[in-house]
């Protein structure tokens, strides 16, 4: 079965207004619309760097117990968590499972190992 949703755990977590920390979440694969429609957003037109905020708010479908993940939630993430989500986005939307180079310790044959996306 083709996987379209991936779980993640933020390094620091999102602290809501009541002091609750939300670290575990789900990100879905991006669609063409996810990458195109935010370009019409006036916030993105005024500040192209805001594209990341709008895009992530569209593809992060769950974050802890929050009822909704919207641009405001993404704006309030710690910088390290935002960087983590950007990297995670590129990893899952980059065209396949991540792989690492490996070498057999006995025969020294080099090969790739699919490390999957389980977090």
C-alpha positions, 0 to 999 in steps of 0.5 A: 500500500502506498503511504501518504501520511508520516508520523514525526516527533518535534525536537522541542514541541509546540507550547499552546496557550495553556502550557501544554506541549505538543510534540507528536504529529502527522504530515501528509504528502504534498499535492500540486495544489499545496505548493501552488495555492499558497502563492495566491495568499497575500501574506506570501505575496508580501513576504515570500518567506511566508510560503513555508508557513502556509505550506506546512500548515496545509500538510501537517494534519495533526500536532498533539491534541490540537484541534487544528494546525493553522499558519498561526501554530506554525508561526509559533513553533521554535526555530529548530522545530520549523527547521525540522518540519522543513527537512521532514517535508523535503524528505517525504516529498523528495521522491522515495524512501531515504537511503544510506550508503553501506559497506559489508564489513567482510567483503567491502561490497557497497550498497544502499539500505532503505531506512524507511520513514518510521519515527 
